[in-house]
Amino acid sequence: MEIRSEQQLNPVADEVSAITAVVRPILLGILYSLKAEVVAEIGERADVKLMMLPRLRRPGDGDTGICFEYAAHDAVSRGEDRVLERVEDALKLCKVPGGGVSSILFGAEKAGSQQLIDTASELLTNDSSLLSGTRGRPVKLKRHLNAAAAAFRKKGAGTGLPQSISGLWRADLFLGSNSDYWVATTVKINPSGLRGDKGLRIGIVPASQGKSDKIYVDDHRSLVVCPLPYDGSFVETFYMAWEVVMAFLAADAQLPKEAALPRPAARTVARYLADRRDFPVLDVVDALAVLAQPGLLQTQSAAADLVRSGGTSADVITSAVLAPSPTFL
């Protein structure tokens, strides 16, 4: 799997040029996530015209939400101070001993199977214990990963998981310490979608503008809610750009109706795309460079190892993840 990280280098200037800057890597992410055999039917990736993207693209499950999941995971893995500080406080409320916070991203849905991305094989041992918040001896996490993956495919039906962790299939991350204790964590870009379940201990959401970002215990959901400080201007720009591209593709690479994109700045950028629909995607991305805010983003690509954890199919549906990395996460 390819991880394409968009690192913000400068503050957002005017809205139109900033959205245009972010639309460019989104288009590239979609282009390079197309299956090779699909692209081969029309030639090379350089031959794919912008108007062909809605016909060739197969939407992946959680295309937008996984951006936030990966950004949170990546911030912990890179040791981002402002994130580590908050995650450490959340782990303390879960009574996780030790320090040295680590993260495992439990995602990348496949056709018929589930995978762990990147760090599971290196971080988990046979003694890795999952703290579920219930009385009794903690279960061994590695032993139950296959059952959690199978439960995900069945949306929790017939999980085969112990009752104390029957909701483990809802986890997006596993956060742990150097003491080899871990907690299952759910990550939601929309705080209203946060949901607790047996085995889940922490809920990560982006901090809302104008509201408190204090970590707190939600007794109703049985979760320690950990709002992450987010550079709102960049993240809002990222999702506005995502909205422009998705609306443009949904309109069959034409200018979307005003109801789909009511904001003038977003419609201006969509018009840039509609005017260039007959040109190859790579040429459009190059052409938009002169209209984009210079120096807003730096793109970095990296390959993430995929570790099978159950299932029968080896066909990866989500072959690329596009993740925003604001100046401060």
C-alpha positions, 0 to 999 in steps of 0.5 A: 500500500502507498501512503501519500502524505501532504505536509503543510509548509505554510499558512493558508493564504487565499481560499481559491489558490489554497483549495487548488493546491490541495486538489492537485495531490488529491487528483494524483492520489486517485490516479495512482490508486487505480488498479494497474489492470484497469489503467492498462485497458486504456494505456499508461497512467499518463494517458488517463484523461480527467473525464475518465476518473469517475469511470475508472475509480472504485470508491474505497471504504472510508476514503476520507475517514482513513485520512484522519485515522492515518494522520493520528496514527502517523503523529503518534508514530513520529512522536508529534509532541502535541499529540503524544502529550494528549495520548499519554494522558488518555492512556493514564486514564485507562491505567496503562502502565509505562511510557513510550507510546506506540500505535498500530493502525488496524484498517485497510479493508480488503475484499473478503479480508482485513489487514494490519498496516505497517507496525503490527508484526514488529510491535506485538509479541505473544505477551502483548496484553489488551486492557479492556476495562473489565475485571479479570486477567487481560486477554492476549491481543495477538491471539484475537486479531484474526477473530477481530478481522473476521468480526469486522467482515461480518459487522460483529455477527458471530465474532468468536471474540471473548465477551469482554472484548466483543466490540474489538472489531470496531477498533481503528488503532491500538495504542500501547506503551513499552510495558506491552499493554495496549488499548483498542481505540476508535477514531472518528473524523465526525465526533457525533459518530463516536460509539463505544463498545466492549473492549474499546477504551479511547475515542479520538476525534478532532478538536472542534473550533470554539469548543474545549479540547479537554480530555474527558471520560464519557460514561455514556459511551464508556470511552476516554475521549481524546480531542486532538489539536488540529490546525483547523484552517488546513484541515478545513481546506483539505476537506473542502478540496476533497469535497470539490473533487468528489462533487466533480467526479459525481457530476461525471467530470462536469461542473456540479450543481450549485447545491453540491458546491454552494461556496463560491471558492469551491465552485471556482476550483470545480470550474478549473477542473471542468474546463480541463476535463478533456486533458490527461490528469497529469497535464491538468495537475501541472496546469493547475500549479500556476493557479495554486498557492505556492509552497503550501504543501510538500508531498511525501510517498512511502510504502506501508507493509500489509500484514494479513490477519484473516480472510481469503482474498488477496485483492487490495481494494484500498491501494493508496491512502492520502493523508493530510499533515498540517503544520501542527497536528 
